[in-house]
């Protein structure tokens, strides 16, 4: 099953920031069924890291969805803590607020950082906040297709490569 978890924290009304605080598995209360599934993901990621090999047979993209305040943030922080992987955040609304050339450059930088950390740290987590903003077709945005296509192309290329980049994305869309 592919899942995705979100982990955003507001920083005094400024840009969204990923809080690099440690959340341990024992800090998570409730959500037993979800915790069981996420723990299986953590275990498989740890196993692939200990084997020092590529995780090509392991699903590397997970989508978590739910209403705000349902624990997506806490879960993704726990995954990062328990796997000891660095996190590269991609804030979709901030990317789409840029001009198309700047948005593509920022996406390229983020994906390259994830690839680099995967090599130097034996893996990393690419966290995509509000992924729906990057994949939902919004015909009101004239430049949207080029940024969306660039994101999807980079994501597909990265997930096709032999590396240990794990993508955790979050959305509130689909919670009905």
PEKA-V70040 format. One record per run of one state. SS is the DSSP state (helix for helix, strand for strand, loop for the rest). FROM is the first residue (numbers start at 1). TO is the last residue. If there is no record, write none. Layout:
((SS:FROM:TO) (SS:FROM:TO))
//
This chain:
((loop:1:8) (strand:9:9) (loop:10:16) (strand:17:17) (loop:18:24) (helix:25:27) (loop:28:31) (helix:32:50) (loop:51:60) (strand:61:65) (loop:66:71) (helix:72:83) (loop:84:85) (strand:86:91) (helix:92:96) (loop:97:99) (helix:100:120) (loop:121:123) (strand:124:129) (loop:130:130) (helix:131:135) (loop:136:143) (helix:144:160) (loop:161:164) (strand:165:171) (loop:172:176))
//
